[in-house]
Amino acid sequence: MACSPVISAAPKPRSPEKIYASTCGYCHGQHVAPVIRGRALPPEAVVQFVRTGPAAMPAFRQTEISDAELKGLAQWINASKADPREHEQ
């Protein structure tokens, strides 16, 4: 009896809102790190910051936030409006 190989699909990318809420929002806008929503940050800068972790920010690997998720997150942050519930340091 021959076994057929199991093909697993790549996990569906998480939404930018979900990534922000579970990862970024923990520090940004909660008196820990600068507010980033509503500032029209260039997506390229967001990608660079996430991958390199400037200053006290940790760097996030592709295993933590995929390239596809990061691209969507960077565009979402760029287009986001300020959230009045978030606060500066």
URPE-V810943 format. One record per pair of residues at least 6 apart in sequence whose C-alpha atoms are under 8 Angstrom apart, sorted by the first residue. I is the first residue (numbers start at 1). J is the second residue. D is the distance in whole Angstrom. If there is no record, write none. Layout:
I	J	D
I	J	D
This chain:
13	66	8
13	68	7
13	69	6
14	69	6
15	69	7
15	72	8
15	73	8
16	69	7
16	72	6
16	73	5
16	76	6
17	73	8
19	73	7
20	73	8
27	33	5
28	34	5
28	35	5
28	36	7
28	86	8
29	35	5
29	36	7
29	85	8
29	86	4
29	87	5
29	88	6
29	89	8
30	86	6
30	87	6
30	88	7
30	89	7
31	87	6
31	88	5
31	89	4
32	88	8
32	89	6
33	88	7
33	89	6
34	88	6
34	89	6
35	86	7
35	87	7
35	88	6
36	77	7
37	77	6
37	78	7
37	80	6
37	81	6
37	82	5
37	83	7
38	77	8
38	78	8
38	79	7
38	80	5
38	81	4
38	82	4
38	83	7
39	78	7
39	80	8
39	81	8
39	82	7
40	77	7
40	78	4
40	79	6
40	80	7
41	77	7
41	78	5
42	74	8
42	78	6
43	71	8
43	74	5
43	75	5
43	77	8
43	78	6
44	74	7
46	74	5
47	70	7
47	71	7
47	74	6
49	59	7
50	58	8
50	59	6
50	60	6
51	59	5
51	60	5
51	61	6
52	58	8
52	59	5
52	60	7
53	59	4
53	60	7
